[in-house]
Amino acid sequence: MKLVDALKSIEDLDELYGLANRRKVTGVTDDKIFPKWTEEERQLILARKYELQKKYGRK
């Protein structure tokens, strides 16, 4: 599944947090398992965060 598709399916800020911080949440820091997000990927995640905040009126 591509990141864009995964982001579209997320409707909850907590779920988005889990995806965005998957290395921290799972405790897996191996780049082969969970590579760090690229700057483009980070921007996509932040854009989805802002969409969800606007949708649910949360900051």
N, C-alpha and C positions, 0 to 999 in steps of 0.2 A: 504494500500500500504506500502510495506517495504521501509526502507530508501535506500537500495541499488537500488531498482527499481526507486525510485524518483530521485536519483542522476543520474542514467543512462539517464533519460528523460530530464535532464537539459542541455541546450546548451548555456547558457548565464551566465556570471559572476554576473550580477545584480540579476538574478533569484536565483542563488546559495546563494548570500548574504542574500536574503530574507528568504530562507529556513534555512540557518545556524543561522541567528539572528532573528528567528521568534518571540521570546519573546520580543525583543526590538522593532521590526518593528510593531508588533500588540499592544504592550503595555500590553500584558497579561503575568503576572509573576506567575500565579497559576500553581504549579507543577502537579496538576491533569489534567490540560488542555494541557499544554506544558511542559513536564518534561525536565530537563536539559539533555544535550547530555552526553552520557557516553564517556569515553576516546576512546573506539573503534569507536564509531560513529563520534567523532571529527576527528579521523584519516581518516575515509572514506571521510568525507567532505573535508578535506585538500587535500587528494589525487585527488579528482575530481577537486578541484580548480587548482591544478598544471597541470592536464590534459588540462583543458580549457585554462589556460594561455599559455601553450606550443602550443596548437592548433591555438590560435589566436595571438600568439606572443606578449602577454601583460604581464606586471609584476604586 
